[in-house]
């Protein structure tokens, strides 16, 4: 009975060693923005703020119609910032009282 238990323990330990071996061999980047691909450290390039990016925007008056809108990354970021600011202001102005939830 002891020999069966020791074989099972040995098998489990060797399986764990095989599984954890490749994970332990991976190098971790010093900087979170770096990427490791098969042992090679690659730097992520920051996106160009002047690069034009096109996105499809849904027409609010129709479920079928969408328009392709092209803006620079900086313009998209500014639009997102303004939308988030509007939502934040609406939430602040709404406030909380005893009858309604926040």
Backbone atoms as SQL, in Angstrom:
CREATE TABLE atoms (id INTEGER PRIMARY KEY, chain TEXT, resi INTEGER, resn TEXT, atom TEXT, x REAL, y REAL, z REAL);
INSERT INTO atoms VALUES
  (1, 'A', 1, 'UNK', 'N', 0.815, -1.185, 0.000),
  (2, 'A', 1, 'UNK', 'CA', 0.000, 0.000, 0.000),
  (3, 'A', 1, 'UNK', 'C', 0.867, 1.261, 0.000),
  (4, 'A', 2, 'UNK', 'N', 1.943, 1.247, 0.779),
  (5, 'A', 2, 'UNK', 'CA', 2.851, 2.388, 0.830),
  (6, 'A', 2, 'UNK', 'C', 3.519, 2.636, -0.513),
  (7, 'A', 3, 'UNK', 'N', 3.848, 1.578, -1.228),
  (8, 'A', 3, 'UNK', 'CA', 4.519, 1.754, -2.517),
  (9, 'A', 3, 'UNK', 'C', 3.583, 2.397, -3.532),
  (10, 'A', 4, 'UNK', 'N', 2.274, 2.055, -3.476),
  (11, 'A', 4, 'UNK', 'CA', 1.315, 2.687, -4.387),
  (12, 'A', 4, 'UNK', 'C', 1.181, 4.168, -4.076),
  (13, 'A', 5, 'UNK', 'N', 1.171, 4.507, -2.807),
  (14, 'A', 5, 'UNK', 'CA', 1.063, 5.898, -2.402),
  (15, 'A', 5, 'UNK', 'C', 2.301, 6.680, -2.819),
  (16, 'A', 6, 'UNK', 'N', 3.471, 6.091, -2.660),
  (17, 'A', 6, 'UNK', 'CA', 4.693, 6.800, -3.027),
  (18, 'A', 6, 'UNK', 'C', 4.809, 6.963, -4.541),
  (19, 'A', 7, 'UNK', 'N', 4.332, 5.964, -5.320),
  (20, 'A', 7, 'UNK', 'CA', 4.327, 6.110, -6.777),
  (21, 'A', 7, 'UNK', 'C', 3.375, 7.228, -7.190),
  (22, 'A', 8, 'UNK', 'N', 2.224, 7.312, -6.551),
  (23, 'A', 8, 'UNK', 'CA', 1.267, 8.365, -6.873),
  (24, 'A', 8, 'UNK', 'C', 1.829, 9.730, -6.516),
  (25, 'A', 9, 'UNK', 'N', 2.495, 9.812, -5.376),
  (26, 'A', 9, 'UNK', 'CA', 3.105, 11.069, -4.961),
  (27, 'A', 9, 'UNK', 'C', 4.218, 11.473, -5.920),
  (28, 'A', 10, 'UNK', 'N', 5.047, 10.502, -6.307),
  (29, 'A', 10, 'UNK', 'CA', 6.140, 10.783, -7.237),
  (30, 'A', 10, 'UNK', 'C', 5.595, 11.222, -8.588),
  (31, 'A', 11, 'UNK', 'N', 4.527, 10.579, -9.038),
  (32, 'A', 11, 'UNK', 'CA', 3.927, 10.936, -10.322),
  (33, 'A', 11, 'UNK', 'C', 3.358, 12.348, -10.263),
  (34, 'A', 12, 'UNK', 'N', 2.700, 12.682, -9.164),
  (35, 'A', 12, 'UNK', 'CA', 2.121, 14.013, -9.026),
  (36, 'A', 12, 'UNK', 'C', 3.203, 15.082, -8.988),
  (37, 'A', 13, 'UNK', 'N', 4.287, 14.822, -8.281),
  (38, 'A', 13, 'UNK', 'CA', 5.379, 15.793, -8.195),
  (39, 'A', 13, 'UNK', 'C', 6.078, 15.981, -9.537),
  (40, 'A', 14, 'UNK', 'N', 6.286, 14.886, -10.263),
  (41, 'A', 14, 'UNK', 'CA', 6.943, 15.019, -11.562),
  (42, 'A', 14, 'UNK', 'C', 6.042, 15.746, -12.554),
  (43, 'A', 15, 'UNK', 'N', 4.716, 15.510, -12.465),
  (44, 'A', 15, 'UNK', 'CA', 3.775, 16.216, -13.332),
  (45, 'A', 15, 'UNK', 'C', 3.799, 17.711, -13.026),
  (46, 'A', 16, 'UNK', 'N', 3.826, 18.055, -11.742),
  (47, 'A', 16, 'UNK', 'CA', 3.865, 19.461, -11.346),
  (48, 'A', 16, 'UNK', 'C', 5.147, 20.123, -11.827),
  (49, 'A', 17, 'UNK', 'N', 6.260, 19.390, -11.780),
  (50, 'A', 17, 'UNK', 'CA', 7.536, 19.939, -12.227),
  (51, 'A', 17, 'UNK', 'C', 7.521, 20.192, -13.730),
  (52, 'A', 18, 'UNK', 'N', 6.913, 19.276, -14.481),
  (53, 'A', 18, 'UNK', 'CA', 6.836, 19.432, -15.937),
  (54, 'A', 18, 'UNK', 'C', 5.957, 20.627, -16.292),
  (55, 'A', 19, 'UNK', 'N', 4.843, 20.769, -15.595),
  (56, 'A', 19, 'UNK', 'CA', 3.924, 21.869, -15.888),
  (57, 'A', 19, 'UNK', 'C', 4.512, 23.215, -15.494),
  (58, 'A', 20, 'UNK', 'N', 5.154, 23.295, -14.332),
  (59, 'A', 20, 'UNK', 'CA', 5.662, 24.582, -13.869),
  (60, 'A', 20, 'UNK', 'C', 6.995, 24.950, -14.499),
  (61, 'A', 21, 'UNK', 'N', 7.669, 24.041, -15.132),
  (62, 'A', 21, 'UNK', 'CA', 8.974, 24.324, -15.732),
  (63, 'A', 21, 'UNK', 'C', 8.943, 25.441, -16.748),
  (64, 'A', 22, 'UNK', 'N', 8.103, 25.361, -17.792),
  (65, 'A', 22, 'UNK', 'CA', 8.076, 26.443, -18.781),
  (66, 'A', 22, 'UNK', 'C', 7.625, 27.765, -18.191),
  (67, 'A', 23, 'UNK', 'N', 6.701, 27.733, -17.225),
  (68, 'A', 23, 'UNK', 'CA', 6.228, 28.980, -16.634),
  (69, 'A', 23, 'UNK', 'C', 7.333, 29.644, -15.834),
  (70, 'A', 24, 'UNK', 'N', 8.128, 28.855, -15.132),
  (71, 'A', 24, 'UNK', 'CA', 9.211, 29.421, -14.333),
  (72, 'A', 24, 'UNK', 'C', 10.333, 29.937, -15.216),
  (73, 'A', 25, 'UNK', 'N', 10.480, 29.390, -16.424),
  (74, 'A', 25, 'UNK', 'CA', 11.562, 29.794, -17.310),
  (75, 'A', 25, 'UNK', 'C', 11.271, 31.108, -18.023),
  (76, 'A', 26, 'UNK', 'N', 10.008, 31.536, -18.031),
  (77, 'A', 26, 'UNK', 'CA', 9.675, 32.774, -18.709),
  (78, 'A', 26, 'UNK', 'C', 10.258, 33.951, -17.948),
  (79, 'A', 27, 'UNK', 'N', 10.753, 34.919, -18.707),
  (80, 'A', 27, 'UNK', 'CA', 11.271, 36.124, -18.074),
  (81, 'A', 27, 'UNK', 'C', 10.149, 37.137, -17.970),
  (82, 'A', 28, 'UNK', 'N', 10.166, 37.878, -16.910),
  (83, 'A', 28, 'UNK', 'CA', 9.148, 38.907, -16.731),
  (84, 'A', 28, 'UNK', 'C', 9.755, 40.246, -17.089),
  (85, 'A', 29, 'UNK', 'N', 8.999, 41.084, -17.803),
  (86, 'A', 29, 'UNK', 'CA', 9.529, 42.384, -18.178),
  (87, 'A', 29, 'UNK', 'C', 9.670, 43.290, -16.958),
  (88, 'A', 30, 'UNK', 'N', 10.699, 44.129, -16.992),
  (89, 'A', 30, 'UNK', 'CA', 10.917, 45.071, -15.900),
  (90, 'A', 30, 'UNK', 'C', 9.856, 46.159, -15.922),
  (91, 'A', 31, 'UNK', 'N', 9.416, 46.511, -17.101),
  (92, 'A', 31, 'UNK', 'CA', 8.426, 47.555, -17.279),
  (93, 'A', 31, 'UNK', 'C', 7.118, 46.911, -17.726),
  (94, 'A', 32, 'UNK', 'N', 5.970, 47.237, -17.144),
  (95, 'A', 32, 'UNK', 'CA', 4.711, 46.610, -17.545),
  (96, 'A', 32, 'UNK', 'C', 4.340, 46.856, -19.002),
  (97, 'A', 33, 'UNK', 'N', 4.872, 47.900, -19.618),
  (98, 'A', 33, 'UNK', 'CA', 4.539, 48.169, -21.008),
  (99, 'A', 33, 'UNK', 'C', 5.381, 47.345, -21.972),
  (100, 'A', 34, 'UNK', 'N', 6.367, 46.600, -21.458),
  (101, 'A', 34, 'UNK', 'CA', 7.184, 45.733, -22.293),
  (102, 'A', 34, 'UNK', 'C', 6.475, 44.399, -22.494),
  (103, 'A', 35, 'UNK', 'N', 6.812, 43.714, -23.561),
  (104, 'A', 35, 'UNK', 'CA', 6.201, 42.431, -23.874),
  (105, 'A', 35, 'UNK', 'C', 7.303, 41.409, -24.085),
  (106, 'A', 36, 'UNK', 'N', 7.104, 40.214, -23.543),
  (107, 'A', 36, 'UNK', 'CA', 8.061, 39.139, -23.742),
  (108, 'A', 36, 'UNK', 'C', 7.441, 38.143, -24.719),
  (109, 'A', 37, 'UNK', 'N', 8.109, 37.913, -25.844),
  (110, 'A', 37, 'UNK', 'CA', 7.646, 36.958, -26.839),
  (111, 'A', 37, 'UNK', 'C', 8.739, 35.927, -27.015),
  (112, 'A', 38, 'UNK', 'N', 8.478, 34.700, -26.585),
  (113, 'A', 38, 'UNK', 'CA', 9.409, 33.577, -26.663),
  (114, 'A', 38, 'UNK', 'C', 10.810, 33.989, -26.210),
  (115, 'A', 39, 'UNK', 'N', 10.879, 34.568, -25.032),
  (116, 'A', 39, 'UNK', 'CA', 12.166, 34.899, -24.433),
  (117, 'A', 39, 'UNK', 'C', 12.770, 36.208, -24.890),
  (118, 'A', 40, 'UNK', 'N', 12.180, 36.855, -25.887),
  (119, 'A', 40, 'UNK', 'CA', 12.719, 38.123, -26.369),
  (120, 'A', 40, 'UNK', 'C', 11.906, 39.263, -25.794),
  (121, 'A', 41, 'UNK', 'N', 12.595, 40.258, -25.301),
  (122, 'A', 41, 'UNK', 'CA', 11.949, 41.423, -24.722),
  (123, 'A', 41, 'UNK', 'C', 11.699, 42.439, -25.831),
  (124, 'A', 42, 'UNK', 'N', 10.452, 42.752, -26.059),
  (125, 'A', 42, 'UNK', 'CA', 10.075, 43.722, -27.082),
  (126, 'A', 42, 'UNK', 'C', 9.440, 44.919, -26.402),
  (127, 'A', 43, 'UNK', 'N', 9.734, 46.090, -26.868),
  (128, 'A', 43, 'UNK', 'CA', 9.134, 47.306, -26.332),
  (129, 'A', 43, 'UNK', 'C', 7.844, 47.580, -27.087),
  (130, 'A', 44, 'UNK', 'N', 6.789, 47.865, -26.337),
  (131, 'A', 44, 'UNK', 'CA', 5.557, 48.305, -26.977),
  (132, 'A', 44, 'UNK', 'C', 5.749, 49.745, -27.396),
  (133, 'A', 45, 'UNK', 'N', 5.372, 50.025, -28.609),
  (134, 'A', 45, 'UNK', 'CA', 5.487, 51.396, -29.069),
  (135, 'A', 45, 'UNK', 'C', 4.230, 52.144, -28.663),
  (136, 'A', 46, 'UNK', 'N', 4.411, 53.340, -28.162),
  (137, 'A', 46, 'UNK', 'CA', 3.273, 54.169, -27.802),
  (138, 'A', 46, 'UNK', 'C', 2.540, 54.542, -29.087),
  (139, 'A', 47, 'UNK', 'N', 1.218, 54.495, -29.058),
  (140, 'A', 47, 'UNK', 'CA', 0.477, 54.848, -30.273),
  (141, 'A', 47, 'UNK', 'C', 0.704, 56.315, -30.645),
  (142, 'A', 48, 'UNK', 'N', 0.780, 56.551, -31.920),
  (143, 'A', 48, 'UNK', 'CA', 0.982, 57.893, -32.443),
  (144, 'A', 48, 'UNK', 'C', -0.319, 58.679, -32.283),
  (145, 'A', 49, 'UNK', 'N', -0.275, 59.800, -31.591),
  (146, 'A', 49, 'UNK', 'CA', -1.472, 60.611, -31.334),
  (147, 'A', 49, 'UNK', 'C', -2.035, 61.210, -32.620),
  (148, 'A', 50, 'UNK', 'N', -1.205, 61.338, -33.657),
  (149, 'A', 50, 'UNK', 'CA', -1.667, 61.934, -34.913),
  (150, 'A', 50, 'UNK', 'C', -2.137, 60.892, -35.925),
  (151, 'A', 51, 'UNK', 'N', -2.073, 59.616, -35.564),
  (152, 'A', 51, 'UNK', 'CA', -2.523, 58.565, -36.462),
  (153, 'A', 51, 'UNK', 'C', -4.049, 58.631, -36.595),
  (154, 'A', 52, 'UNK', 'N', -4.533, 58.529, -37.820),
  (155, 'A', 52, 'UNK', 'CA', -5.971, 58.575, -38.067),
  (156, 'A', 52, 'UNK', 'C', -6.550, 57.179, -37.885),
  (157, 'A', 53, 'UNK', 'N', -7.611, 57.111, -37.072),
  (158, 'A', 53, 'UNK', 'CA', -8.288, 55.851, -36.794),
  (159, 'A', 53, 'UNK', 'C', -9.749, 56.023, -37.165),
  (160, 'A', 54, 'UNK', 'N', -10.279, 55.053, -37.904),
  (161, 'A', 54, 'UNK', 'CA', -11.676, 55.103, -38.315),
  (162, 'A', 54, 'UNK', 'C', -12.478, 54.098, -37.499),
  (163, 'A', 55, 'UNK', 'N', -13.665, 54.520, -37.056),
  (164, 'A', 55, 'UNK', 'CA', -14.570, 53.662, -36.306),
  (165, 'A', 55, 'UNK', 'C', -15.971, 53.809, -36.875),
  (166, 'A', 56, 'UNK', 'N', -16.754, 52.759, -36.714),
  (167, 'A', 56, 'UNK', 'CA', -18.153, 52.827, -37.122),
  (168, 'A', 56, 'UNK', 'C', -18.965, 53.347, -35.950),
  (169, 'A', 57, 'UNK', 'N', -19.796, 54.349, -36.225),
  (170, 'A', 57, 'UNK', 'CA', -20.682, 54.892, -35.206),
  (171, 'A', 57, 'UNK', 'C', -22.112, 54.640, -35.643),
  (172, 'A', 58, 'UNK', 'N', -22.896, 54.126, -34.721),
  (173, 'A', 58, 'UNK', 'CA', -24.299, 53.812, -34.994),
  (174, 'A', 58, 'UNK', 'C', -25.107, 55.096, -35.064),
  (175, 'A', 59, 'UNK', 'N', -25.993, 55.184, -36.047),
  (176, 'A', 59, 'UNK', 'CA', -26.903, 56.315, -36.158),
  (177, 'A', 59, 'UNK', 'C', -27.977, 56.158, -35.087),
  (178, 'A', 60, 'UNK', 'N', -28.149, 57.136, -34.194),
  (179, 'A', 60, 'UNK', 'CA', -29.110, 56.985, -33.106),
  (180, 'A', 60, 'UNK', 'C', -30.555, 56.851, -33.581),
  (181, 'A', 61, 'UNK', 'N', -30.855, 57.298, -34.793),
  (182, 'A', 61, 'UNK', 'CA', -32.230, 57.234, -35.277),
  (183, 'A', 61, 'UNK', 'C', -32.541, 55.923, -35.992),
  (184, 'A', 62, 'UNK', 'N', -31.544, 55.060, -36.158),
  (185, 'A', 62, 'UNK', 'CA', -31.768, 53.815, -36.892),
  (186, 'A', 62, 'UNK', 'C', -30.922, 52.693, -36.307),
  (187, 'A', 63, 'UNK', 'N', -31.469, 51.479, -36.335),
  (188, 'A', 63, 'UNK', 'CA', -30.700, 50.326, -35.886),
  (189, 'A', 63, 'UNK', 'C', -29.821, 49.776, -37.001),
  (190, 'A', 64, 'UNK', 'N', -30.101, 50.158, -38.226),
  (191, 'A', 64, 'UNK', 'CA', -29.399, 49.582, -39.372),
  (192, 'A', 64, 'UNK', 'C', -28.312, 50.478, -39.945),
  (193, 'A', 65, 'UNK', 'N', -28.455, 51.770, -39.770),
  (194, 'A', 65, 'UNK', 'CA', -27.541, 52.724, -40.387),
  (195, 'A', 65, 'UNK', 'C', -26.367, 53.019, -39.448),
  (196, 'A', 66, 'UNK', 'N', -25.166, 52.922, -39.994),
  (197, 'A', 66, 'UNK', 'CA', -23.979, 53.329, -39.247),
  (198, 'A', 66, 'UNK', 'C', -23.095, 54.148, -40.180),
  (199, 'A', 67, 'UNK', 'N', -22.311, 54.998, -39.582),
  (200, 'A', 67, 'UNK', 'CA', -21.434, 55.874, -40.348),
  (201, 'A', 67, 'UNK', 'C', -19.995, 55.607, -39.944),
  (202, 'A', 68, 'UNK', 'N', -19.106, 55.723, -40.914),
  (203, 'A', 68, 'UNK', 'CA', -17.679, 55.580, -40.642),
  (204, 'A', 68, 'UNK', 'C', -17.125, 56.959, -40.316),
  (205, 'A', 69, 'UNK', 'N', -16.559, 57.077, -39.117),
  (206, 'A', 69, 'UNK', 'CA', -16.017, 58.353, -38.662),
  (207, 'A', 69, 'UNK', 'C', -14.519, 58.181, -38.462),
  (208, 'A', 70, 'UNK', 'N', -13.745, 59.080, -39.058),
  (209, 'A', 70, 'UNK', 'CA', -12.293, 59.024, -38.953),
  (210, 'A', 70, 'UNK', 'C', -11.785, 60.253, -38.203),
  (211, 'A', 71, 'UNK', 'N', -10.983, 60.003, -37.169),
  (212, 'A', 71, 'UNK', 'CA', -10.382, 61.067, -36.364),
  (213, 'A', 71, 'UNK', 'C', -8.994, 60.610, -35.944),
  (214, 'A', 72, 'UNK', 'N', -8.200, 61.555, -35.477),
  (215, 'A', 72, 'UNK', 'CA', -6.892, 61.181, -34.940),
  (216, 'A', 72, 'UNK', 'C', -7.103, 60.551, -33.564),
  (217, 'A', 73, 'UNK', 'N', -6.089, 59.823, -33.099),
  (218, 'A', 73, 'UNK', 'CA', -6.178, 59.208, -31.768),
  (219, 'A', 73, 'UNK', 'C', -6.387, 60.276, -30.692),
  (220, 'A', 74, 'UNK', 'N', -5.770, 61.426, -30.872),
  (221, 'A', 74, 'UNK', 'CA', -5.927, 62.506, -29.901),
  (222, 'A', 74, 'UNK', 'C', -7.364, 63.016, -29.878),
  (223, 'A', 75, 'UNK', 'N', -7.984, 63.130, -31.047),
  (224, 'A', 75, 'UNK', 'CA', -9.380, 63.577, -31.107),
  (225, 'A', 75, 'UNK', 'C', -10.318, 62.556, -30.470),
  (226, 'A', 76, 'UNK', 'N', -10.068, 61.258, -30.723),
  (227, 'A', 76, 'UNK', 'CA', -10.887, 60.211, -30.091),
  (228, 'A', 76, 'UNK', 'C', -10.741, 60.269, -28.576),
  (229, 'A', 77, 'UNK', 'N', -9.514, 60.450, -28.095),
  (230, 'A', 77, 'UNK', 'CA', -9.267, 60.516, -26.653),
  (231, 'A', 77, 'UNK', 'C', -9.981, 61.722, -26.041),
  (232, 'A', 78, 'UNK', 'N', -9.929, 62.844, -26.705),
  (233, 'A', 78, 'UNK', 'CA', -10.598, 64.048, -26.212),
  (234, 'A', 78, 'UNK', 'C', -12.114, 63.848, -26.182),
  (235, 'A', 79, 'UNK', 'N', -12.669, 63.215, -27.208),
  (236, 'A', 79, 'UNK', 'CA', -14.105, 62.940, -27.241),
  (237, 'A', 79, 'UNK', 'C', -14.510, 62.035, -26.074),
  (238, 'A', 80, 'UNK', 'N', -13.719, 60.977, -25.829),
  (239, 'A', 80, 'UNK', 'CA', -14.018, 60.077, -24.708),
  (240, 'A', 80, 'UNK', 'C', -13.930, 60.813, -23.375),
  (241, 'A', 81, 'UNK', 'N', -12.923, 61.678, -23.247),
  (242, 'A', 81, 'UNK', 'CA', -12.757, 62.440, -22.007),
  (243, 'A', 81, 'UNK', 'C', -13.953, 63.352, -21.762),
  (244, 'A', 82, 'UNK', 'N', -14.427, 64.039, -22.807),
  (245, 'A', 82, 'UNK', 'CA', -15.569, 64.932, -22.669),
  (246, 'A', 82, 'UNK', 'C', -16.846, 64.163, -22.330),
  (247, 'A', 83, 'UNK', 'N', -17.032, 62.990, -22.953),
  (248, 'A', 83, 'UNK', 'CA', -18.210, 62.180, -22.653),
  (249, 'A', 83, 'UNK', 'C', -18.182, 61.695, -21.204),
  (250, 'A', 84, 'UNK', 'N', -17.012, 61.265, -20.744),
  (251, 'A', 84, 'UNK', 'CA', -16.894, 60.817, -19.353),
  (252, 'A', 84, 'UNK', 'C', -17.152, 61.975, -18.389),
  (253, 'A', 85, 'UNK', 'N', -16.689, 63.164, -18.759),
  (254, 'A', 85, 'UNK', 'CA', -16.898, 64.332, -17.916),
  (255, 'A', 85, 'UNK', 'C', -18.389, 64.668, -17.840),
  (256, 'A', 86, 'UNK', 'N', -19.100, 64.561, -18.961),
  (257, 'A', 86, 'UNK', 'CA', -20.539, 64.815, -18.969),
  (258, 'A', 86, 'UNK', 'C', -21.275, 63.835, -18.064),
  (259, 'A', 87, 'UNK', 'N', -20.940, 62.562, -18.172),
  (260, 'A', 87, 'UNK', 'CA', -21.585, 61.548, -17.338),
  (261, 'A', 87, 'UNK', 'C', -21.300, 61.827, -15.868),
  (262, 'A', 88, 'UNK', 'N', -20.074, 62.171, -15.552),
  (263, 'A', 88, 'UNK', 'CA', -19.692, 62.467, -14.178),
  (264, 'A', 88, 'UNK', 'C', -20.503, 63.653, -13.651),
  (265, 'A', 89, 'UNK', 'N', -20.618, 64.718, -14.437),
  (266, 'A', 89, 'UNK', 'CA', -21.369, 65.902, -14.014),
  (267, 'A', 89, 'UNK', 'C', -22.843, 65.572, -13.786),
  (268, 'A', 90, 'UNK', 'N', -23.428, 64.763, -14.645),
  (269, 'A', 90, 'UNK', 'CA', -24.834, 64.368, -14.478),
  (270, 'A', 90, 'UNK', 'C', -25.005, 63.569, -13.195),
  (271, 'A', 91, 'UNK', 'N', -24.082, 62.675, -12.914),
  (272, 'A', 91, 'UNK', 'CA', -24.167, 61.872, -11.702),
  (273, 'A', 91, 'UNK', 'C', -24.000, 62.734, -10.455),
  (274, 'A', 92, 'UNK', 'N', -23.129, 63.721, -10.506),
  (275, 'A', 92, 'UNK', 'CA', -22.918, 64.616, -9.372),
  (276, 'A', 92, 'UNK', 'C', -24.156, 65.483, -9.144),
  (277, 'A', 93, 'UNK', 'N', -24.740, 66.021, -10.221),
  (278, 'A', 93, 'UNK', 'CA', -25.889, 66.891, -10.112),
  (279, 'A', 93, 'UNK', 'C', -27.122, 66.143, -9.614),
  (280, 'A', 94, 'UNK', 'N', -27.218, 64.876, -9.961),
  (281, 'A', 94, 'UNK', 'CA', -28.374, 64.074, -9.553),
  (282, 'A', 94, 'UNK', 'C', -28.409, 63.956, -8.037),
  (283, 'A', 95, 'UNK', 'N', -27.259, 63.736, -7.440),
  (284, 'A', 95, 'UNK', 'CA', -27.169, 63.641, -5.991),
  (285, 'A', 95, 'UNK', 'C', -27.876, 62.419, -5.452),
  (286, 'A', 96, 'UNK', 'N', -27.842, 62.273, -4.154),
  (287, 'A', 96, 'UNK', 'CA', -28.485, 61.149, -3.479),
  (288, 'A', 96, 'UNK', 'C', -29.414, 61.701, -2.415),
  (289, 'A', 97, 'UNK', 'N', -30.626, 61.156, -2.346),
  (290, 'A', 97, 'UNK', 'CA', -31.500, 61.490, -1.238),
  (291, 'A', 97, 'UNK', 'C', -32.134, 60.218, -0.714),
  (292, 'A', 98, 'UNK', 'N', -32.904, 60.299, 0.326),
  (293, 'A', 98, 'UNK', 'CA', -33.426, 59.105, 1.007),
  (294, 'A', 98, 'UNK', 'C', -34.400, 58.276, 0.176),
  (295, 'A', 99, 'UNK', 'N', -35.113, 58.899, -0.787),
  (296, 'A', 99, 'UNK', 'CA', -36.124, 58.158, -1.533),
  (297, 'A', 99, 'UNK', 'C', -35.576, 57.466, -2.773),
  (298, 'A', 100, 'UNK', 'N', -34.526, 58.008, -3.331),
  (299, 'A', 100, 'UNK', 'CA', -33.942, 57.426, -4.530),
  (300, 'A', 100, 'UNK', 'C', -32.545, 56.911, -4.236),
  (301, 'A', 101, 'UNK', 'N', -32.160, 55.854, -4.925),
  (302, 'A', 101, 'UNK', 'CA', -30.807, 55.343, -4.773),
  (303, 'A', 101, 'UNK', 'C', -29.811, 56.204, -5.516),
  (304, 'A', 102, 'UNK', 'N', -28.570, 56.012, -5.249),
  (305, 'A', 102, 'UNK', 'CA', -27.509, 56.778, -5.905),
  (306, 'A', 102, 'UNK', 'C', -27.186, 56.208, -7.261);
